[in-house]
Amino acid sequence: MKLLLDTHIWLWSHQEPERLARRLARALENRDNELWLSPLSVWETLLLNEKKRIALEPTAEEWIALALSKVPMKEAPLTTEVVMATQRVELLHRDPVDQLLASTARVFDLTLVTADQSQLRGTGFSTLANR
């Protein structure tokens, strides 16, 4: 399975693994699964740190580099095709990052791993719930 981690799932997997359901934790640890991360999630992580909603030490940049070195991930690029696919996914809200993550999952045939109910109720892309 090819799994695109939502920002909070990526952060929880490193900072609060107890928040991950057992089934999901096993899926993330399964070497047969490909783990993908969008640069949008890295950007969101930087913003959360800047707003002091999370604390990344010693610096956000060093934390991100270390997290990416610990768990290899494929980068899910933000492309014109991904942007255009936002017209073919539906979410309960119009958060641009969530729309782009959903369309990334659609374009690259990935399963979006999330705990976000809005994304889980979305259409036009595959999801895996943190349950």
N, C-alpha and C positions, 0 to 999 in steps of 0.2 A: 504494500500500500504506500502511496505517496502522500505524506501528511504536511500540510501547510500550517504552521503554528501561529495562532493568533498571538498578539503581543502579550496578553496576560498569561497565556499558557506557557510561552517561552520564559517569561519572568518567574512564574511559579515553579517551573521545572528546575530552576537554579536557586531560587531564594526561599521558596515555600513548597517543597515537593509534597508535603502532607496535604496540600489543597487539591492534588490530583487524585482522581478516582483510580482505584487499583487497576482496573481494566485499561485506562488511558496510560497510566505509568508503564504498564507492560508493553503497550503499543509503542511508546516512545523509546523504550529500551530494546525492542525487537530489532535486531540488525537487518532483518529482511525488509523492514520499512525504510523508506527514504524520508528524511526530515528536511523540510524546506522552510525558509524564512524570507520574508519580504524586507527590503530596505526600509519600507514604511514602518515596520515594527521597530527597527533600530532607531528611526527618527522619533517615533512615539516614546520609546524608552528614554531617549535624550531629553525630550520635553518633560516627561514625568519627573525625571531627576532634577531638571532645572526648576520646576515648580515645587520641588521638595515633597512630591507625593510618594516618591520612593527614594531610597538612599543607596547609591552605588559607589563602592569604595575600591581602590583609593580615588580614582576618578571614573566618571561614566565611560570615557573612551577606553580606559584600561580594563574596566569590568566587562565591557562588551567584547573586547579582543580576547580576554580570557575565556568568557563563556563560549565564544565561537570556536576557540581552539580546543576546549574540553569536549564539545559535542559537535562533530562535523555536520554542517548543513549545506544544502544547495541553496543558492540565491535565486529567489523567484523575481525575475526582473520586471520592472515597471515599463511596459511597452505601449505603443500606440494601440495595439490589438487589445491589451488589457483595459486601457481607458475606454475604447469603443465597446467592450463587452459589458461595461457598467449599465448599458441600455438593455441588457438581456438577463440581468439578475434583479431580484426584488428583495428588499429588506423592509422591515416595519418602520425604519427611520431612514434619514438621508445623510448619515454620517459619511463623509467622503472616504475616509480611510477604510471603514468597514465595507463600503461599496467596492473599493479597489481590491481589498483582500478577497472578497467574494468573487469578483471577476477574474482575479489572478487564479483562484482555484478552478474556475471554469475553463479558462484559456489553456492552462497547463495540465488539466485533468488531475487536479490535486483534491484532497479531502481537507477542508478547513477544520482544524481542531480548535474548539472554542467552548466557553461556558456562557457566552452571550446569547440570551434567549432571542433577541432580535435576529441574530445571524442564524440560529438554529431553526427559526421559523421561516427563514428566507427561502426563495426558490431560484432555480437556475444554476445551482452548484451543490456539491456534496459537502456534508458536514459530519463530524464525529464529536459527540457531546462529552463533556467532562462529567460523566455520571457513573 
